[in-house]
Amino acid sequence: MRKNILVTGGAGFVGSHTVDALVKRGHHVRIYDNLNPQVHGNRMPEYLNRDAEFIRGDVRDLAKLTQAVHGMDVIYHFAAAVGVGQSMYEIAHYVSVNNQGTANLLQAILDSRSHPEKIIVASSMSIYGEGRYACIECGNDVEPAPRPLEQLKARQWEALCPVCGEPLVPVATNEFKHLQSTSVYALSKKYQEEMVLLFGRTYGIPAVALRYFNIYGTRQSLSNPYTGVVAIFASRLMNGHAPLIFEDGMQMRDFVSVHDIVTANLLAMENPGADGKALNVGSGEAVTIRKVASEIGRAVNVSTPFELSGRYRAGDIRHCFADVSAIGALLGFRPQVHFDQGMQELSEWLRSQESVVSDHVQEAVETLNVHGLVA
């Protein structure tokens, strides 16, 4: 059945891919996006789907947002300020966009007297803080607190068991893990998730929060120094600079293709199995940051070695990768794009972007330094 679907942040990375898939399925899609210059460079993206309706607007504009939600059957809420480091010194901006913006969306639904069939909000793995671990010595599962500053200053990177003091072994993080936000960005995503799920329960509207892990793929902003690490490394290499790696580069993350993210987004809309829940969306694979830097170098055919800074940023965690068994059981989601396959597609796209990519990473690091956010 053809639906009227609103996608906030629909001109962005995940939003635009989701819009394409929805339009392809025959739905009427309305994009609501402010075309943030840090992401889009003050221009309309060439990839924006011409068969979708476009409204330029900010989620902090309640009146305009109220008009946008009117008559919508499904709402995907992707609009957000993104970036761990930047959130630590642009606190008011992140809270305003992510939390007040989400509050405005929910208020707009009430004010327009809409009753959508479903709301799907983009949450984030960052709300977990550190991932789950096991202690081999004690035989226990452990959810460690953030690593103490004294430990980080001593360049002892691994999370330690609070009982025996031995290094912990990372294991896949499931949805039952205690949430422990280590950045303003993470905290704002946690509030977004909880606000939408609470609203859904209160007003009888099925709501789903998808906790995305580290997304990569085509259309990711390459000139935004606070976007994902894959894009950051690519912009560095494409400008003849070494990828800058914090700590020792052996941190593990879960890198999931934007194509798998779109699959999860559609499943959440079409299947009631996730209604009222928050679910991980990842690849289920752990990849080190060093490997990412090496793979991106191969993808853009640049042999510049990465630079190990031996430093630490406020808000960073050591390891976190996804347990995707819950979304598999509830929605039938199975990641289809292996990291190596995804890198191959990404490499072809990156070669087409060389003339428009600028590198602002060093400026971002210097700003973090000024605010005392790099140790």
C-alpha positions as CSV (number, residue, x, y, z in Angstrom):
1,M,0.0,0.0,0.0
2,R,1.3,3.4,-0.9
3,K,2.1,5.5,2.1
4,N,2.9,9.2,2.8
5,I,6.3,9.2,4.5
6,L,8.2,12.0,6.1
7,V,12.0,11.7,6.4
8,T,13.6,14.4,8.5
9,G,17.3,14.8,7.6
10,G,16.3,13.1,4.3
11,A,19.0,14.9,2.3
12,G,21.7,13.4,4.4
13,F,23.7,10.2,4.2
14,V,21.4,7.7,5.7
15,G,18.3,9.7,4.9
16,S,18.9,10.0,1.2
17,H,19.5,6.3,0.7
18,T,16.4,5.5,2.7
19,V,14.4,8.0,0.6
20,D,15.6,6.3,-2.6
21,A,14.4,2.9,-1.3
22,L,11.0,4.3,-0.3
23,V,10.4,6.0,-3.6
24,K,11.4,2.8,-5.4
25,R,8.7,1.0,-3.5
26,G,6.1,3.5,-4.8
27,H,5.7,5.6,-1.6
28,H,5.1,9.4,-1.6
29,V,8.2,10.7,0.3
30,R,8.5,14.2,1.8
31,I,12.1,15.3,2.8
32,Y,12.5,17.8,5.6
33,D,16.1,19.0,5.8
34,N,18.0,22.3,6.6
35,L,20.9,21.5,4.3
36,N,23.5,22.1,7.1
37,P,26.6,23.8,5.4
38,Q,28.9,21.7,7.5
39,V,27.5,18.6,5.8
40,H,26.3,19.9,2.4
41,G,28.4,23.0,1.8
42,N,25.4,25.3,1.1
43,R,24.3,23.4,-2.0
44,M,21.5,21.0,-2.9
45,P,22.9,17.5,-3.1
46,E,23.0,16.2,-6.7
47,Y,21.9,12.8,-5.6
48,L,18.7,14.0,-4.0
49,N,15.7,12.0,-5.4
50,R,13.7,14.2,-7.8
51,D,10.6,12.1,-7.2
52,A,10.5,13.1,-3.5
53,E,9.0,16.3,-2.2
54,F,11.5,18.6,-0.6
55,I,11.0,21.1,2.2
56,R,13.9,23.1,3.4
57,G,13.5,23.6,7.2
58,D,15.1,23.2,10.6
59,V,13.6,20.8,13.2
60,R,13.8,23.8,15.6
61,D,11.1,25.6,13.6
62,L,8.0,24.2,15.2
63,A,5.5,25.9,12.9
64,K,7.2,24.7,9.7
65,L,7.6,21.2,11.1
66,T,4.0,21.1,12.1
67,Q,3.0,21.7,8.5
68,A,5.5,19.0,7.3
69,V,4.1,16.2,9.5
70,H,0.5,16.8,8.5
71,G,-1.0,13.9,6.6
72,M,2.1,11.6,7.1
73,D,1.5,7.9,7.6
74,V,5.1,7.1,8.7
75,I,7.9,9.3,10.1
76,Y,11.6,8.6,9.9
77,H,13.5,11.0,12.2
78,F,17.1,11.2,11.1
79,A,17.7,14.9,11.5
80,A,20.5,15.4,14.0
81,A,23.7,17.2,14.8
82,V,26.3,14.4,14.6
83,G,29.8,14.1,16.1
84,V,31.2,13.1,19.5
85,G,34.1,15.6,19.6
86,Q,32.2,18.6,18.5
87,S,29.4,17.9,20.9
88,M,31.7,18.4,23.8
89,Y,32.2,22.1,23.0
90,E,29.0,23.0,21.1
91,I,26.8,21.7,23.9
92,A,23.9,24.1,23.4
93,H,23.8,23.4,19.7
94,Y,23.7,19.6,20.0
95,V,21.0,19.7,22.7
96,S,19.0,22.2,20.8
97,V,19.0,20.3,17.5
98,N,18.8,16.8,18.8
99,N,16.6,17.1,21.9
100,Q,14.6,20.3,21.2
101,G,14.3,19.2,17.6
102,T,12.9,15.8,18.6
103,A,10.5,17.4,21.1
104,N,9.3,19.7,18.3
105,L,8.7,16.8,16.0
106,L,6.5,15.1,18.7
107,Q,4.8,18.3,19.5
108,A,4.1,18.9,15.8
109,I,2.4,15.5,15.6
110,L,0.1,16.5,18.4
111,D,-0.5,20.0,17.1
112,S,-1.3,18.8,13.6
113,R,-3.6,16.2,15.0
114,S,-1.7,13.6,13.1
115,H,-1.7,9.9,14.1
116,P,1.1,8.2,12.1
117,E,1.2,4.5,11.8
118,K,4.8,4.4,12.9
119,I,7.7,6.6,14.0
120,I,11.3,5.3,13.5
121,V,14.1,7.3,15.1
122,A,17.8,7.0,14.4
123,S,19.6,6.2,17.7
124,S,23.3,5.4,18.1
125,M,25.7,2.9,19.5
126,S,27.4,5.8,21.3
127,I,24.7,5.6,24.0
128,Y,26.3,2.4,25.3
129,G,29.6,4.0,26.1
130,E,32.1,1.2,26.5
131,G,30.8,-2.1,25.0
132,R,30.5,-5.4,26.8
133,Y,33.5,-7.3,28.0
134,A,34.5,-10.6,29.7
135,C,37.2,-11.2,32.3
136,I,39.1,-14.4,31.6
137,E,40.6,-14.4,35.1
138,C,37.4,-13.9,37.0
139,G,35.1,-15.7,34.6
140,N,32.6,-12.8,34.6
141,D,30.9,-10.6,32.1
142,V,31.8,-7.0,32.8
143,E,30.4,-3.6,31.9
144,P,33.3,-1.4,32.8
145,A,33.1,2.3,33.7
146,P,34.9,4.8,31.5
147,R,38.7,4.4,31.7
148,P,40.2,6.7,34.3
149,L,42.1,9.8,33.1
150,E,45.2,8.6,35.0
151,Q,45.1,5.3,33.1
152,L,44.8,7.1,29.8
153,K,47.7,9.5,30.6
154,A,49.8,6.4,31.3
155,R,48.8,5.2,27.7
156,Q,47.3,2.1,29.1
157,W,44.5,1.7,26.7
158,E,42.6,-1.5,27.5
159,A,39.7,-1.5,29.8
160,L,40.6,-3.3,33.1
161,C,38.6,-5.6,35.3
162,P,37.3,-3.8,38.4
163,V,37.9,-6.9,40.5
164,C,41.3,-8.3,39.5
165,G,42.7,-5.4,37.4
166,E,43.5,-7.6,34.4
167,P,42.7,-6.4,30.8
168,L,39.2,-7.3,29.7
169,V,38.3,-9.1,26.5
170,P,35.7,-7.3,24.3
171,V,32.5,-9.3,23.4
172,A,29.5,-8.3,21.3
173,T,27.3,-5.7,22.9
174,N,23.6,-6.5,23.1
175,E,20.6,-4.3,23.9
176,F,20.6,-5.2,27.6
177,K,23.9,-3.5,28.2
178,H,23.6,-0.6,30.6
179,L,23.7,2.7,28.8
180,Q,26.6,4.9,29.8
181,S,26.9,8.0,27.6
182,T,30.4,9.4,27.4
183,S,29.7,12.5,25.3
184,V,27.0,15.1,24.9
185,Y,26.2,13.7,21.5
186,A,25.6,10.2,23.0
187,L,23.5,11.7,25.8
188,S,21.4,13.6,23.2
189,K,20.8,10.4,21.2
190,K,19.8,8.6,24.4
191,Y,17.2,11.3,25.1
192,Q,16.0,11.2,21.5
193,E,15.5,7.5,21.7
194,E,13.7,7.6,25.1
195,M,11.5,10.5,24.1
196,V,10.2,8.9,20.9
197,L,9.6,5.5,22.6
198,L,7.8,7.2,25.5
199,F,5.7,9.3,23.1
200,G,4.8,6.1,21.2
201,R,3.7,4.3,24.4
202,T,1.7,7.3,25.6
203,Y,-0.2,7.9,22.4
204,G,-0.5,4.4,21.1
205,I,1.7,5.0,18.1
206,P,4.2,2.2,17.2
207,A,7.7,3.6,17.6
208,V,11.1,2.0,17.0
209,A,14.6,3.2,17.9
210,L,17.4,1.8,15.7
211,R,20.8,1.9,17.4
212,Y,23.1,2.4,14.4
213,F,26.7,1.3,14.7
214,N,29.5,2.9,12.6
215,I,27.9,3.5,9.1
216,Y,29.9,3.9,6.0
217,G,29.1,4.2,2.3
218,T,28.5,6.5,-0.6
219,R,27.2,10.0,0.0
220,Q,28.8,10.3,3.4
221,S,30.1,13.9,3.9
222,L,33.8,13.8,3.2
223,S,34.6,17.4,4.2
224,N,32.9,17.2,7.6
225,P,35.7,16.5,10.1
226,Y,33.2,15.2,12.7
227,T,31.6,12.6,10.5
228,G,32.4,8.8,10.5
229,V,36.0,7.6,10.7
230,V,35.8,6.0,7.3
231,A,35.0,9.4,5.6
232,I,37.6,11.2,7.8
233,F,40.4,8.8,6.8
234,A,39.3,9.1,3.2
235,S,39.4,12.9,3.2
236,R,42.9,12.8,4.7
237,L,44.3,10.4,2.2
238,M,42.7,12.1,-0.8
239,N,44.4,15.3,0.2
240,G,47.8,13.7,0.7
241,H,47.7,13.6,4.5
242,A,48.2,10.7,6.8
243,P,45.1,9.4,8.6
244,L,45.4,10.5,12.3
245,I,44.7,7.6,14.7
246,F,44.2,8.2,18.4
247,E,45.4,5.7,21.0
248,D,47.2,2.7,19.4
249,G,44.7,2.0,16.6
250,M,43.7,-1.4,18.0
251,Q,40.2,-0.1,19.1
252,M,37.5,-2.2,17.7
253,R,34.3,-1.0,16.1
254,D,31.4,-2.4,14.1
255,F,31.3,-0.9,10.5
256,V,28.0,-1.4,8.8
257,S,27.2,-0.6,5.2
258,V,24.5,2.0,4.6
259,H,22.8,-0.6,2.4
260,D,22.2,-2.8,5.4
261,I,21.0,0.2,7.4
262,V,18.4,0.9,4.7
263,T,17.3,-2.7,4.9
264,A,16.8,-2.4,8.6
265,N,14.9,0.9,8.2
266,L,12.4,-0.7,5.8
267,L,12.0,-3.8,7.9
268,A,11.2,-1.6,10.9
269,M,8.5,0.1,9.0
270,E,6.9,-2.9,7.4
271,N,7.2,-5.4,10.3
272,P,5.5,-4.9,13.8
273,G,8.1,-7.1,15.5
274,A,10.2,-4.1,16.6
275,D,7.4,-1.8,17.7
276,G,8.2,-0.2,21.1
277,K,11.7,-1.5,21.1
278,A,15.3,-0.2,20.7
279,L,17.5,-2.5,18.5
280,N,21.1,-2.7,17.4
281,V,21.8,-2.3,13.7
282,G,25.3,-3.4,12.8
283,S,27.4,-5.9,10.9
284,G,28.1,-8.1,13.9
285,E,31.9,-7.9,13.0
286,A,34.7,-6.3,15.0
287,V,37.2,-4.3,12.9
288,T,40.2,-2.4,14.3
289,I,40.7,1.3,13.4
290,R,44.1,0.4,12.0
291,K,42.5,-2.0,9.5
292,V,40.1,0.7,8.5
293,A,42.9,3.1,7.7
294,S,44.7,0.4,5.7
295,E,41.6,-0.5,3.7
296,I,40.8,3.1,2.9
297,G,44.4,3.6,1.7
298,R,43.9,0.7,-0.7
299,A,40.5,2.0,-1.7
300,V,41.9,5.4,-2.8
301,N,45.2,3.9,-4.0
302,V,47.3,6.0,-1.6
303,S,50.1,4.4,0.3
304,T,50.6,7.2,2.9
305,P,51.1,5.4,6.3
306,F,48.7,6.3,9.1
307,E,49.9,8.4,12.0
308,L,49.6,7.0,15.5
309,S,49.1,10.0,17.8
310,G,49.2,8.1,21.1
311,R,46.7,10.6,22.4
312,Y,43.1,10.3,23.6
313,R,40.0,12.3,23.0
314,A,37.3,13.0,25.6
315,G,34.3,10.9,24.9
316,D,36.2,8.1,23.1
317,I,35.7,4.5,24.2
318,R,37.9,1.5,23.7
319,H,35.8,-1.3,22.1
320,C,32.2,-1.7,21.0
321,F,30.7,-3.9,18.3
322,A,27.2,-5.2,17.8
323,D,25.2,-8.2,18.8
324,V,22.6,-8.3,16.1
325,S,20.7,-11.4,17.2
326,A,17.7,-9.4,18.5
327,I,16.9,-7.6,15.2
328,G,17.5,-10.8,13.4
329,A,15.0,-12.7,15.5
330,L,12.4,-9.9,15.5
331,L,12.7,-8.5,12.0
332,G,14.6,-11.1,10.1
333,F,17.5,-8.7,9.5
334,R,20.7,-10.3,8.3
335,P,23.7,-8.1,7.3
336,Q,24.5,-8.7,3.7
337,V,27.5,-6.4,3.0
338,H,30.8,-7.7,4.3
339,F,33.4,-4.9,5.2
340,D,35.6,-5.9,2.3
341,Q,32.7,-5.8,-0.2
342,G,31.6,-2.4,1.1
343,M,35.1,-1.0,0.8
344,Q,35.1,-2.0,-2.9
345,E,31.9,-0.1,-3.6
346,L,33.2,2.8,-1.6
347,S,36.5,3.0,-3.5
348,E,34.7,3.5,-6.8
349,W,32.6,6.3,-5.3
350,L,35.6,8.0,-3.7
351,R,37.5,8.2,-7.0
352,S,34.6,10.2,-8.4
353,Q,34.7,12.6,-5.4
354,E,38.4,13.6,-5.5
355,S,37.9,17.1,-6.9
356,V,35.3,18.2,-4.2
357,V,36.9,16.9,-1.0
358,S,38.6,19.2,1.4
359,D,40.4,18.1,4.6
360,H,39.5,20.0,7.8
361,V,40.6,17.3,10.3
362,Q,43.7,19.2,11.6
363,E,41.5,22.2,12.3
364,A,39.1,20.1,14.2
365,V,41.9,18.5,16.3
366,E,43.3,22.0,17.1
367,T,39.8,23.1,18.2
368,L,39.6,20.0,20.5
369,N,43.1,20.9,21.9
370,V,42.0,24.5,22.6
371,H,39.1,23.1,24.7
372,G,41.3,20.6,26.5
373,L,39.5,17.6,25.0
374,V,42.7,15.8,23.8
375,A,45.0,14.2,26.4
